[in-house]
């Protein structure tokens, strides 16, 4: 038969007091965080009107760039250079190191979710006071004190603070990983852009060499006409002066070729001598100004810069949860076991055992506004991240539209330029024929030649720009980046 306690059981009283304290702390925490809310709202790609701007563009599901998008230029040497850059560029290795660093910090952030254990031991030889609590015969003598202890602690994550800290760290790690892909895209597009510049320099040098050959032929013809007294010495001097200017142009283009080779070698992470081995580009391929059918909706998952900013928004939202949880009590359980003794001889005796277990609770009461200020700062950081995401999304969509608009007009400009070249070439042929037959003047030949040279140069520049626009469209569409599925960042309403 059990005799009831005349008063409530001590454990029951302790449990009730603990519960009341906890409830009061929760109410106090809610009151302290009242009125603080994020002020920014995540934008969506579909909310940005772009249908009219994209109207008329060719749509195809296959228009998303592939992972090895540079292969669309059809140049085996370019493929090798890109692979070398991806393997040896120090900037990419640094980005990979930042990913490893973020992963390691995520491991640190997740540690409080698990029990923490420590084993410690200490031995000290000391003189004990004769006028303290040390009993005889130890008082006034020298001896050892020793203690060996193992402790275990576990913080109960009532408010989700530790989990939110881990989620924030994981979000930053995801952002660092996506930044690595963004760095890869920046590197590969910079390399291909320099390669296009190298190809254009070769084409312009070909044009300059053709011009030099034509002017040498014209000089011979002018010499014959001077001997026949059909032209003056002035015409002869003008024909002679055109040759050094053309040779200077060839020399300038040779310099540009050498410097661009050096630039390509640097982008691949190699020394200057590697640039000397780069052969003339042999790019080919027909580029179509097509965009995917899912633009702009899927653009948020295809652009590394947009995806990375999404993860930063998610990390900032989790930091708000951490800041809110700091207003509430911190509850943990601790336990320890070990041995303590005065003198080493008794250290391992059963009577030297020490044991303990119990809960601990801490609650911020007066902090001078520190916690509230921290929460306000975390919410402001979230607003900054959201607005940066919204700005990145706007920039990304405009980037795609800009490339489509330029490609659309590029086709029109190339067609007109082709026609202009045909007409100026016909004019040059007529002027040369008249000059050869003694009817026209050298000035007419020189004028017609300058027009043909200008039109050919413009055509080379337009062809190079067409390839460059193809490259920029690939970059604007994310360069073949395909992220893993991720939950969208939380809205401000879910952070209250």
C-alpha positions in Angstrom: 0.0 0.0 0.0 1.4 3.4 -1.0 1.0 6.3 1.3 0.1 9.5 -0.6 2.3 12.5 -0.1 0.6 15.2 1.9 2.0 17.7 -0.6 2.7 17.4 -4.4 5.7 15.2 -5.2 9.0 17.2 -5.6 9.5 16.0 -9.2 6.0 17.0 -10.1 6.6 20.5 -8.6 9.9 20.8 -10.5 8.3 19.7 -13.8 5.4 22.1 -13.3 7.7 25.0 -12.5 9.9 24.1 -15.5 6.9 24.1 -17.8 5.6 27.4 -16.4 9.1 29.0 -16.8 9.3 27.7 -20.4 5.8 29.0 -21.3 6.6 32.4 -19.8 9.9 32.5 -21.7 8.1 31.7 -25.0 5.6 34.5 -24.4 8.4 36.9 -23.6 10.3 35.9 -26.7 7.2 36.4 -28.9 6.6 39.8 -27.3 10.3 40.8 -27.9 10.2 40.0 -31.6 6.9 41.7 -32.3 6.8 44.2 -35.1 10.0 43.0 -36.8 9.3 41.6 -40.3 11.2 41.4 -43.6 10.0 44.0 -46.1 11.0 42.6 -49.5 9.2 40.1 -51.6 10.7 37.6 -54.1 9.9 38.4 -57.7 9.1 35.8 -60.4 10.2 35.6 -64.0 6.7 35.3 -65.3 5.8 38.6 -63.7 8.3 40.4 -65.9 6.6 41.1 -69.2 8.7 39.9 -72.2 6.2 38.3 -74.6 6.3 41.2 -77.0 10.1 41.5 -77.0 10.4 37.8 -77.7 7.7 37.8 -80.3 8.9 36.4 -83.6 11.9 34.6 -82.2 12.3 30.9 -83.2 11.2 28.7 -80.3 12.4 25.2 -79.7 12.8 23.0 -76.6 16.3 22.0 -77.8 17.6 25.6 -77.7 18.9 25.3 -74.2 22.8 25.1 -74.4 24.4 21.7 -73.9 27.0 21.2 -71.2 29.8 21.2 -73.8 28.3 24.1 -75.8 31.6 25.2 -77.2 31.6 22.2 -79.5 28.9 24.0 -81.6 31.7 26.1 -83.1 33.1 23.0 -84.8 36.8 23.6 -83.9 38.7 20.7 -82.4 41.5 22.9 -81.2 39.0 25.1 -79.4 37.6 22.0 -77.6 41.1 21.1 -76.4 41.8 24.6 -75.2 38.5 24.7 -73.2 39.3 21.4 -71.6 42.8 22.6 -70.7 41.3 25.7 -69.1 38.8 23.8 -67.1 41.5 21.5 -65.8 44.3 24.0 -65.1 42.9 27.5 -64.5 43.8 28.7 -60.9 40.7 30.7 -60.6 38.5 27.6 -61.0 40.7 25.7 -58.4 40.1 28.6 -56.0 36.4 28.4 -56.6 36.5 24.6 -55.9 38.4 25.4 -52.7 35.7 27.8 -51.6 33.1 25.0 -52.1 35.1 22.7 -49.9 35.4 25.4 -47.3 31.6 26.0 -47.3 31.0 22.3 -47.0 33.3 22.1 -44.0 31.6 25.0 -42.3 28.2 23.3 -42.9 29.6 20.4 -41.0 30.6 22.7 -38.1 27.1 24.3 -38.1 25.5 20.8 -37.9 27.5 19.6 -34.9 25.2 21.0 -32.2 22.4 18.8 -33.4 24.3 15.8 -32.0 25.5 15.0 -28.4 28.9 16.4 -27.6 31.3 14.4 -25.5 34.6 15.2 -23.9 37.1 13.3 -21.8 39.5 15.2 -19.6 42.2 14.3 -17.0 44.3 16.4 -14.7 46.9 15.7 -12.0 48.5 18.4 -9.9 51.1 18.2 -7.1 50.5 21.0 -4.6 50.9 22.0 -1.0 47.7 22.1 1.0 47.0 25.0 3.4 47.2 24.3 7.1 44.4 26.8 7.7 41.9 25.7 5.1 39.4 22.9 4.8 42.0 20.2 4.1 42.0 17.6 6.9 45.0 16.2 8.7 47.4 14.7 7.9 47.3 16.4 4.4 47.1 19.9 5.8 50.5 21.6 5.4 51.9 18.8 3.3 52.6 18.2 -0.4 50.6 15.6 -2.3 48.8 15.0 -5.6 45.3 15.8 -6.6 43.9 14.0 -9.6 40.7 13.8 -11.5 39.6 12.0 -14.7 36.2 12.7 -16.1 34.0 12.0 -19.1 31.1 14.3 -19.9 28.3 14.3 -22.3 26.0 17.3 -23.2 23.1 17.6 -25.6 21.3 20.8 -26.4 17.6 20.2 -27.0 16.7 22.2 -30.1 13.2 23.2 -29.1 13.0 26.2 -31.3 14.8 24.9 -34.4 17.8 27.2 -33.9 20.5 24.6 -34.6 18.6 23.1 -37.5 18.1 26.6 -39.0 21.9 27.3 -38.6 22.7 24.1 -40.4 20.2 24.9 -43.2 21.7 28.4 -43.5 25.2 26.9 -43.8 24.0 24.4 -46.4 22.4 27.2 -48.4 25.7 29.1 -48.4 27.5 25.9 -49.5 25.0 25.4 -52.3 25.6 29.1 -53.4 29.4 28.5 -53.4 28.9 25.4 -55.6 26.8 27.3 -58.0 29.3 30.1 -58.0 31.9 27.6 -59.1 29.7 26.8 -62.2 29.3 30.5 -62.8 33.1 30.9 -62.7 33.4 28.1 -65.2 30.9 29.8 -67.5 32.8 33.1 -67.2 36.1 31.4 -68.0 34.8 29.4 -71.0 33.0 32.3 -72.5 36.1 34.6 -72.1 38.2 31.9 -73.7 35.9 31.5 -76.7 35.5 35.3 -77.0 39.3 35.6 -77.3 39.4 32.8 -79.8 36.8 34.6 -81.9 39.0 37.7 -81.7 42.0 35.6 -82.9 40.0 34.2 -85.8 38.9 37.8 -86.8 42.6 38.9 -86.7 43.6 36.2 -89.1 40.7 37.1 -91.5 41.7 40.8 -91.4 45.3 39.8 -92.1 44.2 37.8 -95.1 42.4 40.9 -96.4 45.4 43.1 -95.8 47.6 40.6 -97.7 45.2 40.5 -100.6 45.1 44.3 -100.6 49.0 44.4 -100.6 49.0 42.1 -103.7 46.4 44.2 -105.5 48.4 47.4 -104.7 51.6 45.8 -106.0 49.8 44.9 -109.2 48.4 48.5 -109.4 52.0 49.9 -108.9 53.3 47.8 -111.8 50.4 49.0 -114.0 51.0 52.6 -112.9 54.7 52.3 -113.8 53.8 51.1 -117.3 51.4 54.1 -117.7 54.1 56.5 -116.5 56.5 55.2 -119.0 53.9 55.5 -121.7 53.4 59.1 -120.5 49.7 58.3 -119.6 50.2 59.1 -115.9 52.4 61.5 -114.0 55.1 60.9 -111.4 52.5 62.1 -108.8 50.4 59.0 -109.6 53.5 56.8 -109.3 54.3 58.3 -105.8 50.7 57.7 -104.7 50.8 54.1 -105.8 54.2 53.6 -104.1 53.0 55.2 -100.8 50.1 52.8 -100.5 52.5 49.8 -100.1 54.2 50.8 -96.7 50.8 51.7 -95.2 49.5 48.2 -96.1 52.6 46.5 -94.8 52.2 48.5 -91.5 48.6 47.2 -91.3 49.8 43.6 -91.7 52.5 44.1 -89.0 49.8 45.5 -86.6 47.6 42.5 -87.3 50.5 40.1 -86.7 51.0 41.8 -83.3 47.4 41.4 -82.5 47.5 37.7 -83.4 50.5 37.2 -81.1 48.9 39.0 -78.2 45.6 37.2 -78.6 47.4 33.9 -78.6 49.1 34.9 -75.4 45.7 35.9 -73.9 44.2 32.5 -74.9 47.2 30.7 -73.2 46.7 32.7 -70.0 43.0 31.8 -69.9 44.0 28.1 -70.2 46.3 28.5 -67.2 49.5 27.9 -69.2 52.6 30.0 -69.9 53.2 32.3 -72.9 55.0 29.5 -74.9 51.8 27.6 -75.1 50.3 30.4 -77.1 52.9 30.0 -79.8 51.6 26.5 -80.4 48.0 27.7 -81.1 47.1 27.2 -84.7 44.8 29.3 -86.8 41.2 28.8 -85.8 39.0 26.7 -88.1 35.5 27.4 -86.8 32.4 26.4 -88.7 28.7 26.0 -88.1 25.4 27.7 -88.8 24.1 29.6 -85.9 20.3 30.1 -85.5 18.8 32.8 -83.3 16.5 30.3 -81.4 15.4 30.4 -77.8 13.9 27.7 -75.6 10.1 27.5 -75.3 10.3 27.8 -71.5 11.9 31.2 -71.4 11.5 33.1 -69.1 9.9 30.6 -66.6 12.9 28.2 -66.6 15.5 30.8 -66.8 15.6 31.0 -63.0 16.9 27.4 -62.9 19.3 27.7 -65.8 21.4 30.7 -65.0 24.1 30.1 -62.4 24.0 33.7 -61.1 20.3 33.5 -60.5 20.4 30.1 -58.9 23.3 31.1 -56.6 21.4 34.2 -55.5 18.3 32.0 -54.7 20.4 30.0 -52.3 21.7 33.1 -50.7 18.1 34.2 -50.1 17.4 30.8 -48.6 20.4 31.0 -46.3 19.3 34.5 -45.2 15.8 33.2 -44.4 17.3 30.5 -42.1 19.5 33.1 -40.4 16.3 34.9 -39.4 15.1 31.7 -37.8 18.3 31.5 -35.8 18.0 35.1 -34.7 14.4 34.5 -33.5 15.2 31.4 -31.6 17.8 33.3 -29.6 15.0 35.1 -27.8 13.8 31.8 -26.3 15.3 29.6 -23.5 18.3 27.4 -24.3 17.7 24.0 -22.8 20.3 21.3 -22.5 21.0 18.0 -20.7 24.5 17.2 -19.2 25.9 14.2 -17.6 29.4 13.3 -16.3 31.2 10.4 -14.7 34.7 10.1 -13.4 37.0 9.7 -10.4 38.6 12.3 -8.1 41.0 11.8 -5.3 43.6 13.5 -3.0 46.7 11.4 -3.7 47.2 9.1 -6.7 46.9 5.9 -4.7 43.2 6.2 -4.2 42.3 7.5 -7.7 41.0 4.2 -9.0 39.1 3.2 -5.8 35.3 2.8 -6.0 34.9 5.5 -3.4 36.6 8.1 -5.7 33.7 7.9 -8.2 31.9 11.1 -9.1 28.6 11.1 -11.1 26.1 13.7 -12.2 23.2 14.3 -14.5 20.7 17.1 -14.9 19.1 19.7 -17.1 20.2 23.3 -17.7 18.2 26.3 -18.9 19.3 29.8 -19.8 17.1 32.6 -20.7 18.1 36.1 -21.9 16.4 38.7 -19.6 18.3 42.0 -20.0 20.5 42.3 -23.2 20.2 46.0 -23.9 18.4 45.4 -27.3 21.2 43.1 -28.6 18.9 40.3 -29.7 16.4 42.6 -31.2 19.1 44.4 -33.1 20.5 41.1 -34.3 17.1 40.0 -35.6 16.6 43.4 -37.4 20.0 43.0 -39.0 19.3 39.5 -40.2 15.9 40.6 -41.7 17.7 43.5 -43.4 20.2 41.0 -44.9 17.3 38.9 -46.1 15.8 42.0 -47.8 19.2 42.8 -49.4 19.4 39.2 -50.7 15.9 39.3 -52.1 16.4 42.6 -53.9 19.7 41.3 -55.3 17.9 38.2 -56.5 15.1 40.3 -58.1 17.8 42.5 -59.8 19.7 39.5 -61.0 16.5 38.0 -62.5 15.6 41.3 -64.3 19.2 41.5 -65.7 19.1 37.9 -66.8 15.9 38.3 -68.7 17.0 41.5 -70.4 20.3 39.8 -71.3 18.4 37.1 -73.2 16.2 39.6 -75.0 19.2 41.8 -75.9 21.0 38.9 -77.6 17.8 37.9 -79.5 17.3 41.5 -80.7 20.9 41.8 -81.8 20.8 38.4 -83.6 17.6 39.4 -85.4 19.1 42.6 -86.7 22.5 40.9 -87.3 20.9 38.8 -90.1 19.5 42.0 -91.8 22.8 43.8 -91.5 24.7 40.9 -93.0 22.4 40.7 -96.0 22.7 44.4 -96.7 26.5 44.2 -96.2 26.8 41.4 -98.7 24.9 43.5 -101.3 27.1 46.5 -100.6 30.2 44.5 -101.1 29.0 43.1 -104.4 28.2 46.6 -105.7 31.5 48.1 -104.5 33.4 45.2 -106.0 31.7 45.8 -109.4 32.7 49.4 -109.2 36.3 48.5 -108.4 36.5 46.1 -111.3 35.1 48.8 -113.7 37.6 51.4 -112.4 40.5 48.9 -112.8 39.4 48.0 -116.3 39.1 51.7 -117.3 42.5 52.4 -115.8 44.1 49.5 -117.6 42.6 50.7 -120.9 44.0 54.2 -120.4 40.5 55.8 -119.9 40.3 56.2 -116.1 42.6 57.7 -113.5 44.6 56.3 -110.7 42.5 58.4 -108.2 39.4 56.5 -109.4 41.1 53.1 -108.8 42.3 54.2 -105.4 38.8 55.4 -104.3 37.1 52.3 -105.6 39.7 50.1 -103.9 39.2 51.9 -100.5 35.5 51.3 -100.7 35.9 47.6 -101.4 38.5 47.3 -98.6 36.1 49.0 -96.2 33.1 46.8 -97.2 35.2 43.6 -96.8 36.4 44.7 -93.4 32.9 45.4 -92.3 31.7 42.0 -93.5 34.4 40.3 -91.5 33.4 42.3 -88.4 29.8 41.4 -88.9 30.6 37.7 -89.4 32.7 37.7 -86.2 29.9 39.6 -84.4 27.4 36.9 -85.5 29.5 34.3 -83.8 30.0 36.5 -80.8 26.2 37.0 -80.4 25.8 33.2 -80.6 28.3 32.9 -77.8 26.5 35.6 -75.8 23.1 33.9 -76.2 24.6 30.7 -74.9 26.0 32.6 -71.9 22.7 34.4 -71.3 20.8 31.1 -71.3 23.1 29.7 -68.6 25.8 27.9 -70.6 24.3 24.5 -70.2 24.1 24.7 -66.4 21.6 22.1 -65.0 21.1 22.4 -61.3 19.7 19.8 -59.0 16.1 20.3 -57.9 15.8 22.7 -54.9 13.1 24.1 -52.8 12.3 27.8 -53.6 13.4 30.4 -51.0 10.8 31.1 -48.3 8.7 34.1 -48.7 8.8 36.8 -46.0 5.3 35.7 -44.7 6.7 32.3 -43.8 9.5 33.8 -41.7 7.2 35.4 -39.1 
